[in-house]
Amino acid sequence: MSKHFGIIKDKYGWVIDSDVPRLVTEAETIEKLNTKLREMIPELLLLNNLITNNYTNNITFELTNS
């Protein structure tokens, strides 16, 4: 599974830019953004039926500047 996750630095902090449906979030630091995404991405992939409840592979992502 390949999904785009980009980050944008604005005057308020870091904002995610992604092609995962309904993934919208921001954080004051890149570390806080990473922590939020580790929780949100698997939940949204499941809610969008992109993975199943019994999905056992790792879900990895990489943040890149957009």
Secondary structure, 3 states (H helix, E strand, C coil): CCCCEEEEEECCEEEEEECCCCCCCEECCHHHHHHHHHHHHHHHHHHCCCCCCCCCCCCCCCCEEC
